[in-house]
Amino acid sequence: MTLEDWFLTTGERGNPDSEIPTWCEGNTAEPLFHGKNYFDRLVDEVEQLSEGDHLFFTDWRGDPDERMRDDGPTIAELFAAAAKRGVVVKGLLWRSHVDKLAYSEEENRDLSEDIAAAGGEVLLDQRVRRGGSHHQKVVILRHPDEPERDIAFAGGIDLCHSRRDDERHLGDPQAIAMASAYGDHPPWHDVQLALRGPVVGALDLTFRERWTDPVPLDQHGPISTVTDKLRHADLRADRLPPRPADPPATGTHNIQVLRTYPAMRPPYGFATLGEQSIARGYTKAIKRARRLIYLEDQYLWSTEVAQLFAEALTDNPELNLIAVVPRHPDVDGRFALPPNQIGRQKAIDLCRSAAPDRVHIFDVENHVGTPVYVHAKICVIDDVWASVGSDNFNRRSWTHDSELSCAVLDDTRDERAPSDPAGLGDGARAYARNLRLSLMREHLDLSADQDLLDPDAAVRTVRTAAGKLLDWHRDGEKGPRPPGRLSPHDPEKLPWYQRFWAAPAYRLMYDPDGRSWRARKAGEW
């Protein structure tokens, strides 16, 4: 196996405007399961920063009062204290929409102002396509005099309410209001990567590209521009310190940083025609799948995305797809709910039309029966290639919003049988296999891997456990609760009159296309 078999080449990335490396060798990627573990680790690392070190971050939402641990500090206190110590603190938060629309304009603004008061600088960034957002979730910590200590965090976990849950999935004490099915403290499942090695330099470059882009921060609205000026918002990025050299090699993980930026006007200087390396990277990897695609995703929408899975299932008769998704959308309401439902239903139907017996969709509940909101964005293919990021499996994430994902190919083979499940000679890789097994063990309440290593055995084990839990609920929950937290996902079928209006609303508003007209016409990412 060569890296080019799985990773995009320089030409395949499709963005000549960026200097981001094609991939980075010699890294370590450590999955941090659940927000509580991530936040705890982030506190440890940030508190070690000293004068002259760098703390850069990007996010979709930031709640200044979100506690990182039970007894604090809050996110604002943590970052502000670093700025007061002389750490160079710079952040890019999506400007967002008003709170009355269930967004986070005020929270993001408050975090920006709290950090600015301590000497840092956080910009509210609205350089997005109309109806889009900045969805990247990255924290980069640099020690210019000790690059071996550099670390970055990237994945699906925002610095905000509802994220600080753990493996019990009882929810964050500081919760965001969601669909009533999730209760007052919605259980939350998510993953963030802790990254060391040269990839930290690639993520630093990604931040710097956005920070130094000359396009004005305020776009798409004179009202927002006037509001920002009245509140004396910082609309001009200060100069960043010189970019340190990349950290030295530290492990066996080859990492390709994949991104989404839309085609927009005025264009990004670092992506004048946009960038869809996430879509291209997944497309290349999915076409190499032979035995098992395991994914977890918040949405799993879009016929364009589902078509890739359907074609892979059609071309490879031994291939199975396991997907773990939320049981319910995150919203209630006559008008908000149907567009959320119709996109996933179409995607699942398309996959099942290709292989009815080889598409297995599950949702998650905790041990008291409350549904768990799956916010993770994970894909593992044949225990070789694995990706964790901010991007969902939908057209919006692959073309329209800013996103970032880290695809990993481990040089270390996992020799446990089957040592080459796909039969292509690639061999199972330690990182990808351990990521999949860790997630499946948690969902199934298992402590051992013996029934999960082989792809076919893993499918049988998951289907059996989910079936037993479903039967227990249907039989009135008599006797001990069977182990496991997965149930077969059975989405509600929408009547025709809801589909009539929900389908166009879904395509135009919920899952828009951020490609250029030329790329859309050609059917290319």
Residue, then its C-alpha position, 0 to 999 in steps of 0.5 A: m500500500t502507498l499513501e496515494d492509494w488512500f490519500l488525495t494527491t496534490g492535484e486531487r486536492g483541487n486547491p492550488d491557492s493554498e500552501i497546505p501540505t498534501w499530507c503530514e507524516g510522523n504524527t500521533a492522533e489520540p481520540l478523546f471520546h466525549g466532551k468531558n475528557y476533551f475539556d479536561r485535557l484542554v485545561d491541562e494543556v492551556e494552563q501550561l502555556s506561558e508568555g510568548d506561546h500561541l493559542f489559536f482557535t476556530d469554532w462555530r459556537g463559544d459559550p463564555d460561561e461553559r465550565m471545563r470541569d465541575d469546579g471550573p474554569t469556564i472557557a472564557e476564564l481559561f483563555a483570558a487567564a492565558a492572555k493575561r500571562g502573555v500568551v498570544v490568544k487569537g480566535l475566529l468565531w462564526r458571527s452566527h445568527v440571533d439567539k431568537l433563531a436558536y443560534s448563538e450571536e450573543e454568546n459568541r460576541d460575549l466570548s470575544e469581548d471577554i477574551a479581548a478584555a484580557g488582551g486577546e483578540v477574537l474576531l466574529d467572522q461572517r466571511v461565508r456563503r449566504g446561509g452558511s457558517h464557519h463550522q471548523k472546531v480547532v484549537i492550536l497550542r504552539h510553544p515557539d521555543e519548544p516545538e516538541r510540546d506543540i499540540a492541536f485539537a480538531g474534531g466535532i466538539d464545540l467550546c459551548h454548552s451541552r458538550r461536556d458529557d461522558e461515557r454515561h451519557l447523562g448530559d452536560p449540566q449546562a445544556i442547550a434546549m433541544a427536541s423534547a425527546y432528549g430531556d432537560h440535559p440532552p445526552w451528547h456523543d462526540v469525539q475530538l482528536a489530540l494531535r502532535g507532530p508536523v500536522v500541528g503546523a498544517l492546522d496552524l497554517t489553516f488558521r493563518e490563512r483565514w486570519t490574514d485573508p483580506v476579505p472584510l469580516d462583515q458580509h451579507g448585511p448592513i444591519s449586522t455591520v451597523t450593529d458591530k460598529l455601534r458595539h465597537a466590534d473588532l473588525r480588523a485582524d491584528r498581525l500574527p506573530p511569525r509562524p514557528a517551524d513545524p513540530p518534529a515527527t513524533g509517531t506513526h500516523n500519516i495525517q491528511v488535513l481535509r477542508t471545505y470552503p465554498a465558492m463565494r464572492p468575494p472569494y477567499g484568497f486561499a481558495t478562490l474557487g473554494e475547496q472540497s477536499i473533504a468530499r474528494g477525500y471521502t470519495k476516494a476512500i469510499k471507492r476503495a472499501r471492500r468489507l466494512i464502512y463504519l460511520e457515526d454522523q449527526y445527519l447522514w443526509s444528501t442523495e449525492v453523499a448516499q450515492l457514493f455508499a450505494e455505488a460502493l455497496t453495489d460494486n462490492p457484494e461483501l461490503n457492509l455499512i454500519a451507521v450510528v445516527p441520532r434517534h431524533p433531530d435536534v429540533d421539534g416543530r411542524f415546520a422545522l422537523p420535516p426537512n430534517q427528517i426527509g433528507r436522512q430518509k432519502a439517503i437511507d432509502l438510497c443505500r438500502s435500495a442498493a443492498p437491503d441486507r447490508v445497510h445497518i442503521f442504529d441510534v443510541e440511548n443511555h442506560v435509562g432509555t433517554p436517546v443520545y444525540v450523536h454529534a460525532k463525525i467519524c468514518v472508518i473504512d476496512d480498519v485502514w483509513a479513518s477520519v474524524g472532523s467537524d464535517n457531516f455526511n451531507r452536501r452542506s458540509w461537503t460544499h457550503d460551510s467551512e469544515l475541517s477533518c483529519a484522515v489518518l493512515d497508521d504505519t503500524r499494522d494490527e496483526r489480529a485476525p483478520s489481518d487484511p480484512a479488505g483483501l487488497g494487501d493494505g492490512a488492518r491498521a492499529y489506529a483505524r481498528n482501535l478507533r472503531l473497536s473503542l466506539m463499538r465496545e462503548h455502544l455495546d457495553l463490551s469489554a473485549d474485541q473478539d466478536l468485533l474484529d472480523p467485519d461480518a462478525a461485527v455486523r452480527t454482534v451489533r445486529t443481535a445486541a440491538g435486536k435484543l434491546l428493541d425486543w426488551h422495550r417492546d415486551g414491556e421492559k421485563g427482566p434485566r435490561p440487556p447490555g448495549r445501547l444501540s437500537p435499529h433506527d426506524p425513522e418516521k415516514l412522512p406523508w406526501y403533503q409534508r414531503f411536498w413542501a419539506a423536500p425543497a426546503y431541505r434542499l435550499m435551506y438545510d442542505p444547500d450546495g456551495r459549489s460553483w455552477r460549473a462544478r455542479k453542472a459537471g457533477e464534480w466536487 
